[in-house]
């Protein structure tokens, strides 16, 4: 298992890899001892480029540990283009269950790989909606993408 940290304007990101795949990203209070591996270093490089507005599409080996509807939701979120948003209802439709917008929102909140699997691009039909890492982080990520949208 690898573990690396990236310091950004919005906090310290803990990047966790396992068997050559990115498996989890968290915001943490501080960096700890790193267990470097090639995938973790590449995730850190690509995330840095994203935060600098130089990367709009990630090319990383990821492993989403989930099943059923949540896995469909997470895979659907991966198709949302940089700088665009969809509603929870749209996401539910994309995942094959148009009426399951609440479940889609719940799955989005459980996303283990935020930013790479862009749950911040999912909004409520009448507002911002929720975000597991906090609404300030969601606002920042959406504004970042709008600032670099070409």
C-alpha positions in Angstrom: 0.0 0.0 0.0 1.3 3.5 -0.9 0.5 6.7 0.8 1.6 10.2 -0.3 0.4 13.7 0.6 -0.2 16.8 -1.5 -0.5 20.2 0.1 -2.9 22.5 -1.7 -4.7 25.8 -1.1 -7.6 24.0 0.4 -5.7 21.5 2.6 -3.6 18.4 2.7 -4.7 15.6 0.5 -3.9 12.0 1.5 -3.5 9.8 -1.5 -3.8 6.0 -0.9 -2.9 3.4 -3.4 -3.0 -0.4 -3.4 -1.6 -2.9 -5.8 -0.9 -0.3 -8.5 -4.3 1.4 -8.2 -5.5 4.6 -6.6 -8.1 3.6 -4.1 -8.8 6.6 -1.9 -8.3 10.4 -1.5 -9.0 12.2 1.8 -8.5 15.7 3.2 -6.4 15.4 6.4 -5.2 17.8 9.0 -1.5 17.2 8.2 0.9 15.0 6.2 2.3 11.9 7.9 5.0 9.5 6.9 4.8 8.7 3.2 5.0 5.2 1.7 5.9 6.3 -1.9 5.0 4.2 -4.9 4.8 5.0 -8.6 1.1 5.4 -8.8 0.9 7.6 -5.7 3.6 9.9 -7.2 1.7 10.1 -10.5 -1.6 10.9 -8.7 0.2 13.6 -6.8 1.7 15.0 -10.1 -1.7 15.0 -11.9 -3.6 16.5 -8.9 -1.0 19.3 -8.7 -1.5 20.0 -12.4 -5.2 20.0 -11.9 -5.0 22.5 -9.1 -2.7 24.7 -11.3 -5.3 24.6 -14.1 -3.1 22.6 -16.4 -4.9 19.3 -16.3 -8.6 18.7 -17.1 -8.7 14.9 -17.7 -7.0 12.4 -15.3 -5.3 9.4 -16.7 -4.9 7.2 -13.6 -5.4 3.5 -12.7 -8.2 3.6 -10.2 -10.0 0.9 -8.3 -13.4 1.7 -7.0 -14.3 -0.6 -4.1 -18.0 -0.7 -4.2 -20.9 -2.6 -5.8 -24.3 -2.3 -7.3 -25.9 1.1 -7.8 -23.1 3.1 -6.1 -20.5 1.6 -8.5 -22.7 2.7 -11.4 -23.0 6.2 -9.9 -19.3 6.5 -9.5 -18.6 5.3 -13.0 -21.2 7.7 -14.3 -19.6 10.6 -12.5 -16.4 9.9 -14.3 -18.1 10.9 -17.5 -19.0 14.4 -16.3 -16.8 16.8 -18.3 -14.4 19.3 -16.6 -16.2 22.6 -15.8 -19.7 21.1 -16.3 -22.3 20.1 -13.7 -25.2 17.7 -13.6 -28.0 17.3 -11.1 -28.5 14.4 -8.8 -31.5 13.5 -11.0 -29.3 13.6 -14.1 -26.7 11.4 -12.3 -29.4 8.9 -11.3 -30.5 8.7 -15.0 -26.9 8.3 -16.1 -26.6 5.4 -13.7 -29.7 3.7 -15.1 -32.3 4.6 -12.4 -33.9 7.9 -13.2 -36.0 8.1 -10.1 -33.2 7.2 -7.6 -31.8 10.7 -7.3 -31.6 10.5 -3.5 -29.7 7.2 -3.7 -27.5 8.8 -6.3 -26.7 11.6 -3.9 -26.0 9.2 -1.1 -23.6 7.3 -3.3 -21.9 10.5 -4.4 -21.3 11.3 -0.8 -19.6 8.0 -0.3 -17.2 8.5 -3.3 -13.8 7.3 -2.1 -11.9 9.2 -4.8 -13.1 12.8 -5.0 -11.8 15.1 -7.7 -10.6 12.1 -9.9 -14.2 10.8 -9.7 -15.7 14.3 -9.8 -18.6 14.2 -7.3 -18.1 18.0 -6.9 -19.7 18.4 -10.3 -23.0 17.0 -9.1 -25.4 19.7 -7.8 -29.0 19.8 -6.6 -31.7 21.0 -8.9 -32.2 24.2 -6.8 -28.7 24.8 -5.4 -25.3 23.4 -4.6 -26.4 20.3 -2.8 -24.0 18.5 -0.4 -20.4 17.4 -0.5 -18.6 15.0 1.8 -15.6 17.3 2.1 -17.6 20.4 2.8 -19.4 22.9 0.7 -16.4 25.3 0.8 -14.3 22.7 -0.9 -17.0 22.0 -3.5 -17.3 25.8 -4.2 -13.6 26.0 -4.6 -13.3 23.1 -7.0 -16.2 24.3 -9.1 -14.7 27.9 -9.2 -11.3 26.5 -10.1 -12.7 24.6 -13.1 -14.6 27.7 -14.2 -11.5 29.8 -14.0 -9.5 27.5 -16.3 -12.4 26.5 -18.6 -11.4 27.2 -22.2 
